[in-house]
Amino acid sequence: MRKDDGDRSGQISMSGPDLTDAEREAVAAVLRTPRLSVGPQVDTFEAVVADRVGAKHAIAVNSGTAGLHLCVRAVGITDGDWVITTPFSFIASSNVLLYERAIPVFVDVEPLTGNIDPVLVAEAAADLREGGAVARRWLPPRGAPDDGELKAILTVDVFGQPADYDQLAITATRHGLRTIEDSCEAIGSTYKDRQAGTLGDIGVFAFYPNKQITTGEGGIVVTNHDDWASMVRALRNQGRAPGDTWLEHSYLGYNYRMDEMCAALGRVQMSRLDELLGKRERVAGWYNERLKSLPEVELPSLAPSTTRISWFVYVIRLDPSIDRREVMERMKSRGVPSRPYFVPIHLQPHYIERFGYQPSHYPVTEDLGQRSLALPFSGVMSEDDVAYVCEALRHSLR
């Protein structure tokens, strides 16, 4: 995290990958071959991930967003369909629905975890199935057809903590809905000792450099459904179905393939997953210990169903009386970056313009969006780094 061991001012970064010579050699070894794409490294990486999470299929792609988009296509979501999802997330989890001209139907989140509220999901699903005026109260203020069909629930495992899937499954079964699990922030986490990514019908992990493991850019779709896996494999590769030649394309597809260098990097990172998660747990513990005495700060909370959190970011919540922007500026002056996590999706410019959302639609999401603050976090941080960040925060609050 730091360039040197002297003055830390200006040397703390928001995140950083944890790489060793093994990762560098794995990538270099690929470069000594003529096979840079569609090769054995991707196959091996997929097998390693599938084995780790207990999924029948794992299909590597070039980003978590690409993976989510392919999930939406695979389960058959299309024009005008309604999908219940969360407004407290990175924007990609809703954008992938818009790519297929579907309608994100937002419900608010639980205040403890920031994950989608299963009680509200159950209410929304029942009302949307009934249709008419009772369904209208869940739809966007404008720009959504009243005659849509509810097809799925798209959940997000926020900050590495799984949503409440047992409760969501009750609703999904009752109404015949598919569940897409955006586990892009949660590889290695467990819900009641079950692996994140496999808790819905189809799930996605992502491997951007700030994630628990990285492939540089990349993601992977996991599922136990044979037909969906076959479709995702075809769609990521320009729509080539099994039996198609290189210039034959059975489906409208995309170039969402992962290359061999990324897969080689990911294969080594997966072999270190428990080590990498342990390092992040240690850093989160240092933060918890140093910040627990600050009355202006609410620490991250774990739900009883979370049997292991895979720490993605370390996000605190400031007391409502605190000016977050001022705190961020004061921390920046001490060389410590920070970020608001998240800006609610329904208050992003495109969603306001298209659907007419305004503040007050989702009060819990908006409260978290106004008070949440991500501190520098990665497994390569030292205890001195964490101490410096905490002292900068303490000064900035006072």
HELIX and SHEET records of a PDB file:
HELIX    1   1 ASP A   21  LEU A   31  1                                  11    
HELIX    2   2 PRO A   40  VAL A   53  1                                  14    
HELIX    3   3 GLY A   64  ALA A   74  1                                  11    
HELIX    4   4 ALA A   92  TYR A   99  1                                   8    
HELIX    5   5 PRO A  118  GLU A  130  1                                  13    
HELIX    6   6 GLY A  132  ARG A  136  1                                   5    
HELIX    7   7 VAL A  158  GLY A  160  5                                   3    
HELIX    8   8 TYR A  165  HIS A  175  1                                  11    
HELIX    9   9 ASP A  226  ARG A  236  1                                  11    
HELIX   10  10 GLU A  260  SER A  271  1                                  12    
HELIX   11  11 LEU A  273  LEU A  291  1                                  19    
HELIX   12  12 ARG A  324  SER A  333  1                                  10    
HELIX   13  13 ILE A  345  LEU A  347  5                                   3    
HELIX   14  14 PRO A  349  PHE A  355  1                                   7    
HELIX   15  15 PRO A  363  ARG A  371  1                                   9    
HELIX   16  16 GLU A  383  LEU A  397  1                                  15    
SHEET    1   A 7 HIS A  57  VAL A  61  0                                        
SHEET    2   A 7 GLY A 219  THR A 223 -1                                        
SHEET    3   A 7 ILE A 202  ALA A 206 -1                                        
SHEET    4   A 7 ARG A 178  ASP A 182  1                                        
SHEET    5   A 7 LEU A 150  VAL A 156  1                                        
SHEET    6   A 7 TRP A  82  THR A  85  1                                        
SHEET    7   A 7 ILE A 103  PHE A 106  1                                        
SHEET    1   B 3 ARG A 194  GLN A 195  0                                        
SHEET    2   B 3 THR A 190  TYR A 191 -1                                        
SHEET    3   B 3 THR A 306  ARG A 308 -1                                        
SHEET    1   C 3 VAL A 297  GLU A 298  0                                        
SHEET    2   C 3 TYR A 314  LEU A 318 -1                                        
SHEET    3   C 3 SER A 372  LEU A 375 -1                                        
END                                                                             
